[in-house]
Amino acid sequence: MKLHADRHDTLSITAYGEGWVAVNGQRYESSVIVSSSGRVEPWACERIEDLTAAHFSSLPQGDEAPPELVVFGSGSRLRFVAPALLASLAAHRIGVETMDTRAACRTFNILAGEGRRVIAALLLDTSHSHPDPGSG
């Protein structure tokens, strides 16, 4: 699906599909962090089961100002992480919204387009450890 941002001076997720996203036209096929401040970098985690508190505590690093919100894309379906993994963000008064990765892409674009300080932390299900029952 193609997406278009309201503002053109910030990063936006311009397209997404199963196992990939495009940020300002650049395709990424592994989990990624996208910040409205202009940062795009790999997120070293392929599966929700492998996430640790360190994955979340490092999210604000590298941005000029801390984000107001982290939009966590949990992969192809909505899955929540243990609240203890998010404790460092809560301690810094950074909100977290969890949704499937497709919804997280759309939400990031809306918030970034409004000028909000937001980070999208997107799991992309690259391991394909759970095959689609329709593929075969």
DSSP file (Angstrom, degrees, kcal/mol; ACC not computed):
  #  RESIDUE AA STRUCTURE BP1 BP2  ACC     N-H-->O    O-->H-N    N-H-->O    O-->H-N    TCO  KAPPA ALPHA  PHI   PSI    X-CA   Y-CA   Z-CA
    1    1 A M              0   0    0      0, 0.0    15,-1.2     0, 0.0     2,-0.3   0.000 360.0 360.0 360.0 137.2    0.0    0.0    0.0
    2    2 A K  B     -A   15   0A   0     13,-0.2     2,-0.3     2,-0.0    13,-0.3  -0.708 360.0-166.1 -89.0 140.1    1.3    3.5   -0.8
    3    3 A L        -     0   0    0     11,-2.6     2,-0.4    -2,-0.3     9,-0.0  -0.937   5.4-157.9-126.0 150.1    1.1    6.2    1.8
    4    4 A H        -     0   0    0     -2,-0.3     2,-0.2    11,-0.0     9,-0.0  -0.996  12.0-138.1-131.5 133.5    1.5    9.9    1.5
    5    5 A A        -     0   0    0     -2,-0.4   105,-0.1     1,-0.1     7,-0.1  -0.541  10.5-138.2 -86.9 153.1    2.5   12.4    4.3
    6    6 A D  S    S+     0   0    0    103,-0.3     2,-0.3    -2,-0.2    -1,-0.1   0.871  93.4  50.0 -73.7 -39.6    0.9   15.8    4.9
    7    7 A R        -     0   0    0      1,-0.1     3,-0.2     4,-0.1    -2,-0.1  -0.764  64.0-163.8-100.6 146.9    4.3   17.4    5.6
    8    8 A H  S    S+     0   0    0     -2,-0.3    -1,-0.1     1,-0.1     4,-0.1   0.362  78.5  73.9-110.1   3.6    7.2   16.9    3.3
    9    9 A D  S    S+     0   0    0      2,-0.1     2,-0.3   104,-0.1    -1,-0.1   0.233  92.7  59.4-100.9  14.5   10.0   18.1    5.7
   10   10 A T  S    S-     0   0    0     -3,-0.2    27,-0.1    28,-0.0    26,-0.1  -0.905  93.7 -88.7-133.9 162.0    9.9   14.9    7.8
   11   11 A L        -     0   0    0     25,-0.3     2,-0.3    -2,-0.3    -4,-0.1  -0.403  45.8-176.3 -66.3 147.5   10.5   11.3    7.2
   12   12 A S        -     0   0    0     -4,-0.1    12,-2.4    -2,-0.1     2,-0.9  -0.991  34.5-114.5-143.0 154.2    7.4    9.3    6.3
   13   13 A I  E     - B   0  23A   0     -2,-0.3    10,-0.3    92,-0.3     3,-0.1  -0.793  33.8-175.3 -86.4 109.8    6.7    5.6    5.7
   14   14 A T  E     -     0   0A   0      8,-1.7   -11,-2.6    -2,-0.9     2,-0.3   0.652  59.6  -6.1 -89.2 -17.0    5.9    5.8    2.0
   15   15 A A  E     -AB   2  22A   0      7,-1.2     7,-2.9   -13,-0.3     2,-0.3  -0.971  58.4-170.2-166.6 160.8    4.9    2.1    1.5
   16   16 A Y  E     + B   0  21A   0    -15,-1.2     2,-0.3    -2,-0.3     5,-0.2  -0.988   8.9 163.4-154.8 159.5    4.7   -1.2    3.2
   17   17 A G  E >   - B   0  20A   0      3,-2.3     3,-1.8    -2,-0.3     2,-0.4  -0.899  57.0 -43.5-158.6-176.0    4.1   -4.9    2.5
   18   18 A E  T 3  S-     0   0    0     -2,-0.3     3,-0.1     1,-0.3   106,-0.1  -0.458 127.6  -2.2 -64.4 115.4    4.6   -8.2    4.1
   19   19 A G  T 3  S+     0   0    0     -2,-0.4     2,-0.3     1,-0.1    -1,-0.3   0.603 124.5  67.0  82.2  12.5    8.1   -8.2    5.6
   20   20 A W  E <   -B   17   0A   0     -3,-1.8    -3,-2.3     9,-0.1     2,-0.3  -0.995  49.7-169.0-158.2 157.2    9.1   -4.8    4.4
   21   21 A V  E     -BC  16  28A   0      7,-2.1     7,-3.4    -2,-0.3     2,-0.5  -0.960  17.0-140.5-138.4 157.5    8.6   -1.0    4.7
   22   22 A A  E     -BC  15  27A   0     -7,-2.9    -8,-1.7    -2,-0.3    -7,-1.2  -0.989  10.2-163.0-120.4 129.3    9.8    1.9    2.6
   23   23 A V  E >  S-BC  13  26A   0      3,-2.7     3,-2.2    -2,-0.5   -10,-0.2  -0.956  81.1 -19.7-113.6 117.8   10.9    5.1    4.3
   24   24 A N  T 3  S-     0   0    0    -12,-2.4    -1,-0.2    -2,-0.6   -11,-0.1   0.869 131.5 -50.9  48.7  39.9   11.0    8.1    2.0
   25   25 A G  T 3  S+     0   0    0      1,-0.2     2,-0.5   -13,-0.2    -1,-0.3   0.264 112.3 121.0  87.8 -11.4   11.2    5.6   -0.8
   26   26 A Q  E <   -C   23   0A   0     -3,-2.2    -3,-2.7     1,-0.0     2,-0.3  -0.770  59.0-134.8 -90.1 123.6   14.0    3.5    0.6
   27   27 A R  E     -C   22   0A   0     -2,-0.5     2,-0.4    -5,-0.3    -5,-0.3  -0.585  19.2-169.8 -84.1 136.7   13.0   -0.1    1.2
   28   28 A Y  E     -C   21   0A   0     -7,-3.4    -7,-2.1    -2,-0.3     4,-0.1  -0.991  11.0-175.7-124.5 132.4   13.9   -1.9    4.5
   29   29 A E        +     0   0    0     -2,-0.4     2,-0.3    -9,-0.2    -1,-0.1   0.136  66.6  57.0-117.1  18.7   13.4   -5.7    4.9
   30   30 A S  S    S-     0   0    0     -9,-0.1    -9,-0.1     1,-0.0    16,-0.1  -0.939 104.5 -64.0-139.7 165.0   14.4   -6.0    8.5
   31   31 A S        -     0   0    0     -2,-0.3    12,-2.6    14,-0.2     2,-0.3  -0.124  62.7-172.6 -52.0 143.1   13.0   -4.5   11.7
   32   32 A V  E     -DE  42 122B   0     90,-1.7    90,-2.9    10,-0.3     2,-0.5  -0.963  27.6-137.4-145.0 152.2   13.6   -0.8   11.7
   33   33 A I  E     -DE  41 121B   0      8,-3.1     8,-2.0    -2,-0.3     2,-0.4  -0.958  22.0-172.7-109.9 129.6   13.4    2.4   13.9
   34   34 A V  E     -DE  40 120B   0     86,-2.7    86,-3.4    -2,-0.5     2,-0.4  -0.991   2.9-167.1-125.8 126.1   12.0    5.5   12.2
   35   35 A S  E >   - E   0 119B   0      4,-2.9     3,-2.1    -2,-0.4   -24,-0.3  -0.899  28.2-134.9-115.4 140.8   12.1    8.8   14.0
   36   36 A S  T 3  S+     0   0    0     82,-2.7   -25,-0.3    -2,-0.4    83,-0.1   0.676 105.1  69.7 -64.7 -14.5   10.2   12.0   13.1
   37   37 A S  T 3  S-     0   0    0     81,-0.3    -1,-0.3     2,-0.1    82,-0.1   0.531 127.1 -92.8 -80.5  -5.1   13.5   13.8   13.8
   38   38 A G  S <  S+     0   0    0     -3,-2.1     2,-0.4     1,-0.3    -2,-0.2   0.505  81.2 133.6 111.8   5.8   15.0   12.1   10.7
   39   39 A R        +     0   0    0     -4,-0.2    -4,-2.9   -28,-0.1     2,-0.4  -0.767  23.2 173.2 -95.0 131.8   16.7    9.0   12.0
   40   40 A V  E     +D   34   0B   0     -2,-0.4    -6,-0.2    -6,-0.2    -8,-0.0  -0.989  16.1 150.3-132.1 125.9   16.2    5.6   10.3
   41   41 A E  E     -D   33   0B   0     -8,-2.0    -8,-3.1    -2,-0.4    -2,-0.0  -0.993  48.2 -88.0-152.4 156.2   18.2    2.7   11.6
   42   42 A P  E     -D   32   0B   0      0, 0.0     2,-0.6     0, 0.0   -10,-0.3  -0.311  31.4-142.9 -61.8 148.0   18.0   -1.1   11.9
   43   43 A W        -     0   0    0    -12,-2.6     2,-3.2    79,-0.2   -12,-0.2  -0.960  17.3-134.5-113.8 111.2   16.4   -2.5   15.0
   44   44 A A  S    S+     0   0    0     -2,-0.6     2,-0.3   -14,-0.1   -12,-0.1  -0.280  73.0  88.9 -72.6  64.5   18.3   -5.6   16.0
   45   45 A C        +     0   0    0     -2,-3.2   -14,-0.2     1,-0.1    -2,-0.1  -0.894  40.8 177.6-158.3 128.4   15.3   -7.8   16.7
   46   46 A E  S    S+     0   0    0     -2,-0.3    79,-0.4     1,-0.2    81,-0.4   0.715  71.4  43.2-101.8 -25.6   13.4  -10.1   14.3
   47   47 A R  S >  S-     0   0    0      1,-0.1     3,-1.6    78,-0.1     4,-0.4  -0.944  71.1-132.0-128.0 144.3   10.9  -11.7   16.7
   48   48 A I  G >  S+     0   0    0     -2,-0.4     3,-1.3     1,-0.3    -1,-0.1   0.826 107.9  63.5 -60.4 -31.4    8.7  -10.3   19.5
   49   49 A E  G 3  S+     0   0    0      1,-0.2    -1,-0.3    32,-0.1    32,-0.0   0.712  99.5  54.6 -66.7 -19.6    9.9  -13.2   21.7
   50   50 A D  G <  S+     0   0    0     -3,-1.6    -1,-0.2     2,-0.0    -2,-0.2   0.482  80.6 118.5 -93.0  -4.3   13.5  -11.9   21.5
   51   51 A L    <   -     0   0    0     -3,-1.3     2,-0.3    -4,-0.4    -6,-0.0  -0.347  40.5-175.6 -66.9 142.5   12.7   -8.3   22.7
   52   52 A T    >>  -     0   0    0     33,-0.1     4,-0.9    -2,-0.0     3,-0.7  -0.796  43.6 -98.9-127.1 171.9   14.4   -7.1   25.9
   53   53 A A  H 3> S+     0   0    0     -2,-0.3     4,-2.7     1,-0.2     3,-0.5   0.843 121.1  62.9 -59.8 -33.2   14.1   -4.0   27.9
   54   54 A A  H 3> S+     0   0    0      1,-0.2     4,-1.6     2,-0.2    -1,-0.2   0.835  93.7  61.1 -63.6 -32.7   17.3   -2.8   26.2
   55   55 A H  H <4 S+     0   0    0     -3,-0.7    -1,-0.2     1,-0.2     4,-0.2   0.887 114.4  35.0 -60.3 -37.4   15.5   -2.7   22.8
   56   56 A F  H >< S+     0   0    0     -4,-0.9     3,-1.2    -3,-0.5    -2,-0.2   0.858 112.2  57.4 -86.4 -37.3   13.1   -0.2   24.2
   57   57 A S  H 3< S+     0   0    0     -4,-2.7     4,-0.2     1,-0.3    -2,-0.2   0.788 105.8  53.1 -66.2 -24.9   15.4    1.8   26.5
   58   58 A S  T >< S+     0   0    0     -4,-1.6     3,-1.0    -5,-0.2    -1,-0.3   0.584  84.0  90.8 -84.8  -9.3   17.7    2.6   23.5
   59   59 A L  T <  S+     0   0    0     -3,-1.2    -1,-0.2     1,-0.2    -2,-0.1   0.892  85.1  47.4 -57.3 -45.8   14.9    4.0   21.3
   60   60 A P  T >  S+     0   0    0      0, 0.0     3,-1.5     0, 0.0    -1,-0.2   0.691  87.8 107.0 -72.4 -14.4   15.2    7.7   22.3
   61   61 A Q  T <  S+     0   0    0     -3,-1.0     3,-0.1     1,-0.2    -3,-0.0  -0.384  76.1  30.0 -67.0 137.7   19.0    7.7   21.9
   62   62 A G  T 3  S+     0   0    0      1,-0.4     2,-0.3    -2,-0.1    -1,-0.2   0.319  94.0 109.1  97.5  -7.6   20.2    9.6   18.9
   63   63 A D  S <  S-     0   0    0     -3,-1.5    -1,-0.4     1,-0.1   -25,-0.0  -0.775  70.4-131.5-100.5 149.1   17.3   12.1   18.8
   64   64 A E  S    S+     0   0    0     -2,-0.3    -1,-0.1     1,-0.1    -2,-0.1   0.914  94.8  18.7 -63.3 -44.4   17.8   15.8   19.7
   65   65 A A  S    S-     0   0    0     -3,-0.0    -1,-0.1    -5,-0.0   -28,-0.1  -0.948  95.9 -98.6-126.2 147.0   14.7   15.8   21.9
   66   66 A P        -     0   0    0      0, 0.0    51,-0.1     0, 0.0    -5,-0.0  -0.301  45.9-107.0 -62.9 149.1   13.0   12.8   23.5
   67   67 A P        -     0   0    0      0, 0.0    51,-0.2     0, 0.0     3,-0.1  -0.340   9.3-140.7 -72.5 158.1    9.9   11.6   21.7
   68   68 A E  S    S+     0   0    0     49,-3.0    27,-2.1     1,-0.3     2,-0.3   0.780  86.3  13.4 -79.1 -31.3    6.4   12.1   23.1
   69   69 A L  E     -gf  95 118B   0     48,-1.3    50,-2.0    25,-0.2     2,-0.5  -0.999  58.4-147.5-150.6 142.9    5.4    8.7   21.9
   70   70 A V  E     -gf  96 119B   0     25,-2.7    27,-2.5    -2,-0.3     2,-0.7  -0.976  15.9-154.7-109.2 125.4    6.8    5.4   20.7
   71   71 A V  E     -gf  97 120B   0     48,-3.4    50,-2.5    -2,-0.5     2,-0.7  -0.899  13.2-157.6 -99.0 110.7    4.6    3.6   18.2
   72   72 A F  E     -gf  98 121B   0     25,-3.0    27,-2.4    -2,-0.7     2,-0.7  -0.819   5.1-158.1 -96.6 116.2    5.5   -0.1   18.5
   73   73 A G  E     -gf  99 122B   0     48,-2.7    50,-2.7    -2,-0.7    27,-0.2  -0.849   4.1-164.4 -93.2 112.4    4.6   -2.2   15.4
   74   74 A S        -     0   0    0     25,-2.6     2,-0.3    -2,-0.7     3,-0.3   0.286  43.2 -98.4 -86.2  10.3    4.4   -5.8   16.7
   75   75 A G  S    S-     0   0    0     48,-0.3    26,-2.8    24,-0.3    27,-0.4  -0.777  76.1 -21.0 109.1-155.6    4.5   -7.5   13.3
   76   76 A S  S    S+     0   0    0     -2,-0.3     2,-0.3    24,-0.2    -1,-0.2   0.657 130.5  31.6 -71.8 -15.1    1.8   -8.9   11.2
   77   77 A R  S    S-     0   0    0     -3,-0.3     2,-0.4    22,-0.1    24,-0.1  -0.962  96.9 -89.1-139.1 159.5   -0.6   -9.2   14.1
   78   78 A L        +     0   0    0     -2,-0.3     2,-0.3    22,-0.1    22,-0.1  -0.523  53.0 161.4 -70.5 121.0   -1.2   -7.2   17.3
   79   79 A R        -     0   0    0     -2,-0.4     2,-0.3    20,-0.1    20,-0.1  -0.996  26.5-141.3-141.7 139.0    0.9   -8.6   20.2
   80   80 A F        -     0   0    0     -2,-0.3     2,-0.2    18,-0.1    -2,-0.0  -0.726   9.4-139.1-102.0 149.6    1.8   -6.9   23.4
   81   81 A V        -     0   0    0     -2,-0.3     5,-0.1     1,-0.1   -32,-0.1  -0.649  40.5 -81.3 -98.7 162.2    5.2   -7.1   25.3
   82   82 A A    >>  -     0   0    0     -2,-0.2     3,-1.8     1,-0.1     4,-0.5  -0.384  38.1-125.2 -60.8 136.0    5.5   -7.4   29.0
   83   83 A P  G >4 S+     0   0    0      0, 0.0     3,-1.4     0, 0.0     4,-0.3   0.804 107.3  68.6 -55.1 -30.4    5.1   -4.0   30.7
   84   84 A A  G >4 S+     0   0    0      1,-0.3     3,-1.0     2,-0.2     4,-0.3   0.814  92.1  60.1 -59.9 -29.7    8.5   -4.5   32.4
   85   85 A L  G <4 S+     0   0    0     -3,-1.8    -1,-0.3     1,-0.2   -29,-0.3   0.743 107.5  45.4 -69.1 -22.0   10.2   -4.1   29.0
   86   86 A L  G XX S+     0   0    0     -3,-1.4     4,-2.1    -4,-0.5     3,-0.6   0.361  81.0 105.1-101.0   3.3    8.7   -0.6   28.6
   87   87 A A  H <> S+     0   0    0     -3,-1.0     4,-2.5    -4,-0.3     5,-0.2   0.846  75.9  54.5 -58.3 -39.2    9.6    0.6   32.1
   88   88 A S  H 3> S+     0   0    0     -4,-0.3     4,-1.0    -3,-0.2    -1,-0.2   0.876 109.1  48.4 -66.5 -35.0   12.4    2.8   31.0
   89   89 A L  H X4>S+     0   0    0     -3,-0.6     5,-2.7     2,-0.2     3,-0.6   0.929 112.1  48.7 -67.8 -44.1   10.2    4.7   28.5
   90   90 A A  H ><5S+     0   0    0     -4,-2.1     3,-1.8     1,-0.2    -2,-0.2   0.888 106.3  57.5 -61.9 -39.1    7.5    5.1   31.2
   91   91 A A  H 3<5S+     0   0    0     -4,-2.5    -1,-0.2     1,-0.3    -2,-0.2   0.790 108.9  46.2 -63.0 -27.2   10.1    6.4   33.6
   92   92 A H  T <<5S-     0   0    0     -4,-1.0    -1,-0.3    -3,-0.6    -2,-0.2   0.221 119.5-112.2 -98.1  13.0   11.0    9.1   31.1
   93   93 A R  T < 5 +     0   0    0     -3,-1.8     2,-0.6     1,-0.2    -3,-0.2   0.858  67.7 146.8  59.0  39.8    7.3    9.9   30.5
   94   94 A I      < -     0   0    0     -5,-2.7    -1,-0.2    -6,-0.1   -25,-0.2  -0.936  42.2-136.4-105.6 119.6    7.4    8.6   26.9
   95   95 A G  E     -g   69   0B   0    -27,-2.1   -25,-2.7    -2,-0.6     2,-0.4  -0.337  12.8-152.7 -73.5 156.5    4.1    7.0   25.9
   96   96 A V  E     -g   70   0B   0    -27,-0.2     2,-0.5   -25,-0.1   -25,-0.2  -0.998   8.9-171.5-132.8 129.0    3.9    3.7   24.0
   97   97 A E  E     -g   71   0B   0    -27,-2.5   -25,-3.0    -2,-0.4     2,-0.4  -0.987  12.0-154.7-117.8 129.1    1.2    2.6   21.7
   98   98 A T  E     +g   72   0B   0     -2,-0.5     2,-0.3   -27,-0.2   -25,-0.2  -0.877  29.4 138.8-106.4 133.7    1.2   -1.0   20.5
   99   99 A M  E     -g   73   0B   0    -27,-2.4   -25,-2.6    -2,-0.4   -24,-0.3  -0.952  58.2 -71.2-157.0 170.4   -0.4   -2.0   17.2
  100  100 A D     >  -     0   0    0     -2,-0.3     4,-2.4   -27,-0.2   -24,-0.2  -0.316  55.2-105.2 -65.6 160.5    0.3   -4.3   14.3
  101  101 A T  H  > S+     0   0    0    -26,-2.8     4,-2.2     1,-0.2     5,-0.2   0.849 118.2  54.7 -61.9 -37.3    3.1   -3.0   12.0
  102  102 A R  H  > S+     0   0    0    -27,-0.4     4,-1.7     1,-0.2    -1,-0.2   0.935 111.9  43.9 -61.7 -45.2    0.7   -1.8    9.2
  103  103 A A  H  > S+     0   0    0      1,-0.2     4,-2.7     2,-0.2    -2,-0.2   0.876 110.7  56.1 -66.4 -36.5   -1.3    0.3   11.6
  104  104 A A  H  X S+     0   0    0     -4,-2.4     4,-2.7     1,-0.2    -2,-0.2   0.882 104.9  53.0 -63.1 -38.1    1.9    1.6   13.2
  105  105 A C  H  X S+     0   0    0     -4,-2.2     4,-1.9     2,-0.2   -92,-0.3   0.937 112.2  44.1 -61.3 -46.7    3.1    2.8    9.8
  106  106 A R  H  X S+     0   0    0     -4,-1.7     4,-2.0     2,-0.2    -2,-0.2   0.917 114.5  49.1 -64.7 -43.7   -0.1    4.7    9.3
  107  107 A T  H  X S+     0   0    0     -4,-2.7     4,-2.6     1,-0.2     5,-0.3   0.907 108.5  53.3 -64.8 -42.5   -0.1    6.1   12.8
  108  108 A F  H  X S+     0   0    0     -4,-2.7     4,-3.2     1,-0.2     5,-0.3   0.936 108.9  50.0 -56.7 -47.2    3.5    7.2   12.6
  109  109 A N  H  X S+     0   0    0     -4,-1.9     4,-2.3     1,-0.2  -103,-0.3   0.897 110.9  48.7 -61.1 -41.0    2.8    9.2    9.4
  110  110 A I  H  X S+     0   0    0     -4,-2.0     4,-1.1     2,-0.2    -1,-0.2   0.956 116.5  41.6 -63.5 -49.5   -0.2   10.9   10.9
  111  111 A L  H  <>S+     0   0    0     -4,-2.6     5,-2.3     1,-0.2     3,-0.5   0.921 116.5  47.2 -67.5 -44.3    1.7   12.0   14.0
  112  112 A A  H ><5S+     0   0    0     -4,-3.2     3,-1.6    -5,-0.3    -1,-0.2   0.890 109.3  55.8 -63.3 -38.1    4.9   12.9   12.2
  113  113 A G  H 3<5S+     0   0    0     -4,-2.3    -1,-0.2    -5,-0.3    -2,-0.2   0.758 104.1  54.1 -65.1 -24.9    2.8   14.9    9.7
  114  114 A E  T 3<5S-     0   0    0     -4,-1.1    -1,-0.3    -3,-0.5    -2,-0.2   0.432 123.3-107.1 -86.2  -0.5    1.3   16.9   12.6
  115  115 A G  T < 5 +     0   0    0     -3,-1.6    -3,-0.2     1,-0.3    -2,-0.1   0.620  68.2 151.4  85.5  13.1    4.8   17.8   13.8
  116  116 A R      < -     0   0    0     -5,-2.3     2,-0.9    -6,-0.2    -1,-0.3  -0.461  53.9-115.6 -76.7 150.3    4.8   15.4   16.8
  117  117 A R        +     0   0    0     -2,-0.1   -49,-3.0   -51,-0.1   -48,-1.3  -0.780  57.4 154.8 -85.3 105.2    8.0   13.9   18.2
  118  118 A V  E     - f   0  69B   0     -2,-0.9   -82,-2.7   -51,-0.2     2,-0.4  -0.967  34.0-156.3-138.4 148.0    7.4   10.3   17.5
  119  119 A I  E     -Ef  35  70B   0    -50,-2.0   -48,-3.4    -2,-0.3     2,-0.6  -0.990   8.9-152.3-122.8 134.0    9.4    7.1   17.0
  120  120 A A  E     -Ef  34  71B   0    -86,-3.4   -86,-2.7    -2,-0.4     2,-0.7  -0.940   6.4-168.1-102.7 123.7    8.1    4.0   15.1
  121  121 A A  E     -Ef  33  72B   0    -50,-2.5   -48,-2.7    -2,-0.6     2,-0.6  -0.940  18.1-168.5-110.6 106.6    9.8    0.8   16.3
  122  122 A L  E     -Ef  32  73B   0    -90,-2.9   -90,-1.7    -2,-0.7     2,-0.4  -0.869  19.2-159.7-113.9 116.3    8.7   -1.7   13.6
  123  123 A L        -     0   0    0    -50,-2.7   -48,-0.3    -2,-0.6   -22,-0.2  -0.765   8.2-167.6 -84.2 135.2    9.0   -5.5   13.8
  124  124 A L        -     0   0    0     -2,-0.4    -1,-0.1  -105,-0.1   -78,-0.1   0.285  30.7-123.9-112.8  11.3    8.8   -6.9   10.3
  125  125 A D    >   +     0   0    0    -79,-0.4     3,-0.6     1,-0.1   -78,-0.1   0.901  50.5 158.9  51.6  47.6    8.4  -10.6   10.8
  126  126 A T  T 3   +     0   0    0    -80,-0.3    -1,-0.1     1,-0.2   -79,-0.1   0.672  60.9  66.5 -77.5 -16.2   11.5  -11.4    8.7
  127  127 A S  T 3  S-     0   0    0    -81,-0.4    -1,-0.2     1,-0.0    -2,-0.1   0.741  82.7-154.6 -78.4 -20.8   12.1  -14.8   10.2
  128  128 A H    <   +     0   0    0     -3,-0.6    -2,-0.1     1,-0.1    -1,-0.0   0.855  38.9 150.5  49.7  38.9    8.8  -16.2    8.7
  129  129 A S        +     0   0    0      1,-0.2    -1,-0.1     2,-0.1    -3,-0.0   0.658  65.3  54.9 -74.9 -13.9    8.8  -18.8   11.6
  130  130 A H  S    S-     0   0    0     -5,-0.1    -1,-0.2     0, 0.0    -2,-0.1  -0.813  88.9-149.3-118.5  89.4    5.0  -18.8   11.4
  131  131 A P        -     0   0    0      0, 0.0    -2,-0.1     0, 0.0    -3,-0.0  -0.201  23.9-104.1 -61.7 147.9    4.1  -19.6    7.7
  132  132 A D    >   -     0   0    0      1,-0.2     3,-2.0     2,-0.0     0, 0.0  -0.576  23.4-139.6 -68.8 124.4    0.9  -18.2    6.3
  133  133 A P  T 3  S+     0   0    0      0, 0.0    -1,-0.2     0, 0.0     0, 0.0   0.750 101.7  58.6 -61.0 -20.8   -1.6  -21.1    6.1
  134  134 A G  T 3  S+     0   0    0      2,-0.0     2,-0.4     0, 0.0    -2,-0.0   0.597  90.9  83.1 -84.0 -10.0   -2.7  -19.8    2.7
  135  135 A S    <         0   0    0     -3,-2.0     0, 0.0     1,-0.2     0, 0.0  -0.752 360.0 360.0 -93.8 136.5    0.8  -20.1    1.2
  136  136 A G              0   0    0     -2,-0.4    -1,-0.2    -5,-0.0    -2,-0.0   0.436 360.0 360.0 166.1 360.0    1.7  -23.4   -0.1
